Amino acid sequence: DHTHIEWTDATWNPITGCTLVSEGCRHCYAATLAATRLKNIPSRAGLARMNAAGEAKFTGEVRFNEQWLDQPLRWRKPRRIFVCAHSDLFHEAVPDEWIDRIFAVMAGAQRHTFQILTKRPERAAAYLPGLASRIYDAYGGMERFGDYHLDGIAHDTAEAWPLPNVWLGTSVEDQAAADARIPYLLATPAAVRFVSAEPLLGPVSLDDMCDGTKFIDALRGNWWHDSDPPYIERGKPHLDWVIVGGESGPGARPMHPDWARSLRDQCQSAGVAYFFKQWG
């Protein structure tokens, strides 16, 4: 609780552990913590090691910290909660069953706003359809989750999808990452969609992705084969929020001021919220 991450109020880590997926992960703060200050903590022990170059790297093991699963249910005051800040909820090694249980808690704690940030939005897009009915089948007939009432899981859970208190975001560090990840984000149902351009390692042009037009042609005949992605008929999916920040810590790679200013101007032009976190 009371994290120093400026765009959220608390972090919740029911899953820890990850693997490097792109250049934005090279100086991962979570891996550094797991390999140093937290290396003897049961939730982090053995999940990361220092390599010969002195860089911390995750081993690829992921860990389910069931003891923290009900943590948001114990927080009575509404919070913005960063989900899996030291992992990736949609990591390929995370079983669907773990994600189901985490979403059940988010559905049952609608006083909070949950912020999910992933570098694997393609899995989120494949996983989320059908989740509402799975949650209801598993928990809808239960009045309590452990010692806590799940007030948000009811017969109308499926009709209320996507959950209004869950924001879905993807991390991008350069144009290649933006082009690869944002289309999947826009094709995935979410109450709020956001991008974290941190660490920003190169210029990024969002083009029409802020208002959800460019990505449709990118997906036609590719991921969605011969049909349009779902949810397009409900209106153009768009980005609601962009976070920008430079890299910090030892060996940080610099961010040119023009890269941050360009994203600021693009967001202002498209009517998208812009949050500048740090120069790095």
N, C-alpha and C positions, 0 to 999 in steps of 0.2 A: 504494500500500500504506500501511497505518497511517493511515487517514482519521480525521478528527476527528468524523465522524458517529457518534453514540454507539451506535446499534443495529446497526452492522456493523463489519467489520474492514478492508475494502478496497473500492475502487470500480474498476469495469471499464467502459471506455467504447469498445467496438468501433464504436459509432455515436454521433455528436454532431450537434446541431442539432434544432430543434423548432419549434412554434408555440403561441401562446396559445390555450387552449381554454376557460378559465373564469376566474373572478375569483381563484382560487387561484394562477394563473400570473402575475398582474400584476407582482409584484416578484420574479420568478424569479432565484434566485441564479446558476443556470447561464448564463442570458442575460447577466446583469451581468458575470460573469467573461469570457464570450466577447467582450463589447463593450469590455472594459477591459484587465485584466491579461493575458488570454490572446489578445488580438486579433491578435497577430502570430505565434501558434503555428499551424503548418499544419493541425492538427486542428480549430481554431476560427476561423481567419481568414475573415472575410466572413459568418459564420453569424448574427451579431447586430449591431445598431446602436443607438445612443442616439437617442431621438426628441426632439421639440421640448420635451417636458415633462421631459426629463432621465431618462426611464425606458429601460432596455435592453429591446429586443424582438428575438426571433429572426426571421429573414427567411423561414423556411419551408424552407430548404434543409437536407437531412440528408446526412451524410457517413459513409461506411464506412471505418473505420480498420483496414484489414486487418493492419497491422503489429502491432496489439495483440490480434489474434484469439486467439493461442495463449498469452496472458499467464497465465491461470489454470493452464495445463498446466505452466508453469515455476515456479509456486508449490507447493513440495512440502509445506509445513506446512498442514494444513487451516485454512480461513478461511471466514467469512461474507462473501460478496461481493455488493455492491450493483451490479446490472447496469444499464448505461446511465444512470448518475447524471446525465449532462448531455444527456439526450435522453429519448425514450420509445420503447422497443423496438417498440411496436405503433402508432407514428405512421403515418398513412395514406400517407406518401410512402416508407416503408421497404418494399422488395420482400420478398416471402415468402422468396426465396432467401437474403437476408442473415439473416433470423431462423432459417432452417433451419441455417445454418452456426454460428450462436451456440448454438443448442440442441444441436448435435452436440458442441461443446466441453463444454457443461454435462453432457451424458450421459457424456462420456468423462473427466470429472474429478469422480467421485462422492465424492472425499475432501473436497470443498468443499461448502458450502451456498450456493446462489445465490438472491438476493432480487430479484425483479422487481417494480417498482412502476410502474403505468401509470395514466393518466387516460383510457385508451381500452379499457376491459375488454370492450366489445362486439366489438372486433376480435380480442382474445385468444380470446373464446368461439367465434368463427367460424373462427379460424386453427388452433387446437390439435388438433381432431379430424383424425386421419390423419397427424399429424406424426411419430409413432413409426415408421411404416412408411416415410415419406419419408427419415428419417434413416438407417434401416438400408439402404434401397436405395442411398443416396448414399455411406455410409461403412462399412456393416456388413462389407463384404468387404475392407476396407482395414485392415491391421494398424497403420498409422501415419498420423498427421495431421501433415504436415510432418515434424518431427523427434521427434514425441511420440506415444506409444502411446495409443490411445483404449480404455482398459480397460473402459468401461461400455457400449460399443456392441457388442452380440452378437445372436444370433438371437432371444433372448427379450426384446429391447428393448420390443417392442409389448406383450407380456404384463406387463411391469413398469411400464407407464404408469399414472398420471403418475409422472414421475421423482421418486424419494423425496428428492432433494437440491435440488429447485427449489421455492421458495415464491413464490406469486403474490399481489400486493397491488394495491389501487387507492387513489388519493388522493381525499379528500373535504374540502371546506372548509366546507360548510353542509348543511342538510337536503336542499336540491334536488339537490346533487351526490351525496349519499348515496343518495337514492331512485333516481337515474338510474343509478348505477354499481354499487352493491353487488349488485343482483340478477344482473347479468352475471357478476360475480366468483363468486357462489355457484353459478352454473350451469356453471362452467368447472372441469374436472378439475385438481386441484392437491393436493400433499401437505400443504401448509399454506396457508391463505388469511388475509391480513391487510389491515388498513385503516390508512392514514396520514392522520390528521385534522390536517394541518399544511400551511399555516397555518390554524388553526381560526378562522373568521370569524363563526361563529354557532352557536347550540345545535344539537346533533344527537341525535336519538332513534333508536337502532338497533332499538327495539321487539323483534320476534321474529327480526330478521335475525341476531342472534348465534347462534341455534340453528336457523336455516334454515327457518322455517315461513312467515313472511309473504310472502316473495318468490315463492312458487309461484303464488299467485293473481295476482300482478302480471304474471307471464309468460304465464299461460294466456290463449289467445285474442289474444295480442299478438305478442311476438317468436317464441314457439314455436307460434303459431297454434292448432291444435286438439289438440295433444298436450302431454303434460308434458315439461319439459326432461329431457334425458338425465342420468344419474347420480342422479336422485332415488331410484330403486329401490334403490340401494346404501346408502341411509341418508340422513338429512337433512344436506345440506351446511350448514356453519356457519363462522363466523369463529373463528380460533384466536388472533388477536392484534390489538390496537389500539394504535397509536402516536398520541400527542397532543402538539401543540406550537403555540406562538404564533409569529407572524410576527416576523422580525428584519430588521435593516438599516434604511437611511434610509426614512422615510415608513411605517414598520411600522404596520399596523392592530392595535388592541388586542384581546386575548382576555380575555373576562370569566372570572374564576376559576370561576364556577358552571358554565360550559360544560365545563371540564375535569373538575370534580368529578362532574358528572352522568355523563359517559362512564366515569369510574372506577367509580362505583356500579353502572352498567349492566353493566360487564364483571365486577365482583365477583359480582353476582347471577347472571349467566349462566355463570360459571366460565371466562371468557375472559381470557387474559393481557393486562395493561395496562402500557404503557410511557410514562411522562411524560418527554418530551424537554426541553422548555424553556418558560418563560413568554413569551419573545419580548420 
